[in-house]
Amino acid sequence: MSAPDGKRRLPILQQGGGPAGEDPGEERPAWHWSIIGTATIFLVWLPLAALAARVDALSAMIGLQLAAFLTGTFAGGFFVGRFGGKAGSKEATVSGFAAAALGWALGVAAPGRGPGAATWALLLVFMGGLGATTARLGGRFGYARRHPAERR
């Protein structure tokens, strides 16, 4: 099956291979992309964090962990902005904060003695703000790649 331009096309993907009875032209609601962006952040962040955990020096490991988090949130925001249909920088921001909050919750729930309630609260504010900001930047960058003429 070749198109007139000589390229092969996948007819299943071109003809809306969604569930039966669903309109193939219907887009996902924008809030779905916040969840997709959060999952994308974890898919990028966790492998990088696992690599960073192998470093022996504490200060280098903290810096690498932060870099892994920032890379993950930017990538997730970019994914939402670039492929998100109706979604834009707002949904990317939500996904960045949600990923930070989920990571924070996993840290709080970890067994062992923690640093204290005030430190955990400050960490949530810091990481939540940093994750939301970086994901928003990624979302704006991705949206600009999807729509070069307009900015959101």
N, C-alpha and C positions, 0 to 999 in steps of 0.2 A: 504494500500500500504506500505509494509515493504520492506526494502532493505535486502540483505543477512546478513548484520551485525545486523539486528533486529531494526534498527532505522527507524522511519517514515520520509519520504522525502516529500517536497512540490513540486510537479512537475511543477507548474506554475513558481516558482522562479528558479528552476533548468534549465528550458528550455528557458530562455530569454523571459520573458513576456513583452517585449518592444513594441513600436508602430509597426504596420504592415509595412513590407517592410524594416525595419531596421535590419542590421546585429547584431545578439545578441552578437557576440564576440567583437564588436567595443567598445573601451573605450571612455570615455569623453575626450575632449581636456583638457590639464593641466590647462588652464586659467579658466575653469569652476569651478575648485576646489577653486580658490581664492574667487569667489562669494559665494560658499557653505561654505567656512571657515568663511567669514564675517558674514553670517547669523547665523552660529553656535556660533560665538563669542557673538552676540547680544542675542541669546537664553540662554546663560549661564550668561552673564554679567547683563542684565536688571533685572532679578529676584533677584540676589544678591545685586544689587544697590538699589532696592526697600527696601530690608531688612535693608541695611545699612542706608538708609534715616530715619529710625525710631529712630535712636540713637540721644539723646539730646545733648551730648557734641560735639562741633564743631571739635575739634582735633581728637576725636575718629571716628567721621563720615567721615572725610577726609581720615583717614587711612583705614577705612573699604571700602570706595568707591574705593580707589586705589587698595586694595586687591581684590575687586570684578572685577575690570577691568583686573588686572593681571591674575586672575583665568580664566576669560572668554577668554582672548587672548591665554593663554596657552592651554586651552581646544580646542579652534578652530584650533590652529596650530596642536595639536595632532591629531585631527580628519582628517585634510588634509593629514598629514604625514602617518597616519595609513591606511586610506581607499582611498587615492587619486589616485590610479592607476598610471598614468604617473607623477602626481604631487609630489612635495617634499617640501623641506624647502623654496625654492624661492616663491612658491605659498602661503605657510603658512605666509611668511613675508609680502607679498602683502595684504593678508587678515587682518593681524594685523594692518597694517598702514591704510587700508581702513576703518576698524571699528573705529579707533581712529579719523580719519578725518571726518567720518559721525557723530560721537558723538560730535566732536568739532563744526561742522556746526550746529547741533541742539542747542548747547549752544550759539553760536553767534546769531542765529535766534530767541532765546527766547525773549519774551517781557520784557521790563525793562531796566534799566541802567546797562551797562556792565562795566568791569574793564578798558577798553581802548584798542586801537588797538595793542599797543606794547605788552601788557600782553596776549592778545589773540594769537598773533603771536608766542610768547614764549611758550604758552601752547600747540599750535599745534606741534611745534618742539619737545617739551618734551614728550607729550603723543603719538605722531606719532612714535618717536624713541623707546619709551618704549614698545608700543604695537607691533611694528614690531620685536623688539628683543625677546620679550617674546613669540610671536607666532612662530618665527623661532626656538626657543628652543623647544617648543612643537612639531613643525613639525619634527625636528630632532629626538626627543624622539619617536614620533609615527612611523616615518620611520624605526627607529632601531627595533621597535617591529614587523614591517611588514617583514623586511629583517634583521634578526639577524646577518648574516655573513658579510654584507657590510654596510658601513656608507656613508652618502651623505652630 
